[in-house]
Amino acid sequence: MAHNSHSFFNLEIISAREKADIGDHAAKGLEKKPSVDAIFKAHFTQKSTTDSALLTSNKSGETAVKTLTKLVLGMMGQLRPGPVRGKSTESIALPPPQKAGGLPLMEALLKRCSSREFAPDALPLQLLSDLLWAAYGVNRPDGGRTAPSALNAQEIDVYVALSEGAYWYDARRQALDLMVKQDLRRITGYQDFVDEAPLDLVYVADHRRMAMVPVTQRESYASAAAGAIAQNVYLFSASAGLSTVIRAWIDRAAIADALELSHDQQVLLSQTVGFPQRGAGD
């Protein structure tokens, strides 16, 4: 279904009252079908005083513009990955994970929170290896994982979006295999922080591994498994002093296209991880 600037407002992302707050100048612009940026800039620079708490600085207004611009691009089917930054390696052998140490469980639970502010610094390879093992690594000789799955289907694949490319996490080899030589971070979510955070994890369900599960229940089963992985990432991040946030507001079609997934594979969630920029949590 095609979307123009008028149908976008009909989605009630911007209410009728908020449109009125844009002012006469912006209203005239709407009649002339201005660019997406022009609409958003008019909206977020002329907010009413009742909404002023939502935009406390120019920076927050610019952030909202970027987010909504990405949303419109997604609606138009135009959200695309960017070029890689740095050298892409076909396979990255991760160092053996360090399975001792860290905070006691109750302390990690106490510190668990979501944060949306990240430093751009890449995670050292050892820390990345530890993180991925904690998320969904092999922790038993029989191939069992650190997160559960119904019938031990292990239907979730973890994709790792880095500046140098998108990789698939091979838990048995403790390695990353290059899937796409593009920077997928910007399409792993509509929020602006995903563009520059060093790492975005994408959780994908492979329905071919759930043959014993009724078709109508597969998404629920897989979502529960992905949620367990995400909580492992939260607890590891709390222990290691990292920031993270799970995200369901994502363009699943754009991610699936960029990763060249099959029809049997379903994008479920994304999760951003990185060093904290400054204190923020919920």
Secondary structure as GFF3:
##gff-version 3
##sequence-region A 1 282
A	DSSP	alpha_helix	5	10	.	.	.	ID=ss1
A	DSSP	alpha_helix	16	22	.	.	.	ID=ss2
A	DSSP	alpha_helix	24	31	.	.	.	ID=ss3
A	DSSP	alpha_helix	36	45	.	.	.	ID=ss4
A	DSSP	three_ten_helix	49	54	.	.	.	ID=ss5
A	DSSP	alpha_helix	58	75	.	.	.	ID=ss6
A	DSSP	beta_strand	91	93	.	.	.	ID=ss7
A	DSSP	alpha_helix	105	111	.	.	.	ID=ss8
A	DSSP	alpha_helix	125	136	.	.	.	ID=ss9
A	DSSP	three_ten_helix	150	152	.	.	.	ID=ss10
A	DSSP	beta_strand	156	162	.	.	.	ID=ss11
A	DSSP	beta_strand	165	170	.	.	.	ID=ss12
A	DSSP	beta_strand	175	180	.	.	.	ID=ss13
A	DSSP	three_ten_helix	185	187	.	.	.	ID=ss14
A	DSSP	three_ten_helix	192	195	.	.	.	ID=ss15
A	DSSP	beta_strand	199	206	.	.	.	ID=ss16
A	DSSP	three_ten_helix	207	209	.	.	.	ID=ss17
A	DSSP	three_ten_helix	215	217	.	.	.	ID=ss18
A	DSSP	alpha_helix	218	240	.	.	.	ID=ss19
A	DSSP	beta_strand	243	247	.	.	.	ID=ss20
A	DSSP	alpha_helix	252	259	.	.	.	ID=ss21
A	DSSP	beta_strand	265	274	.	.	.	ID=ss22
###
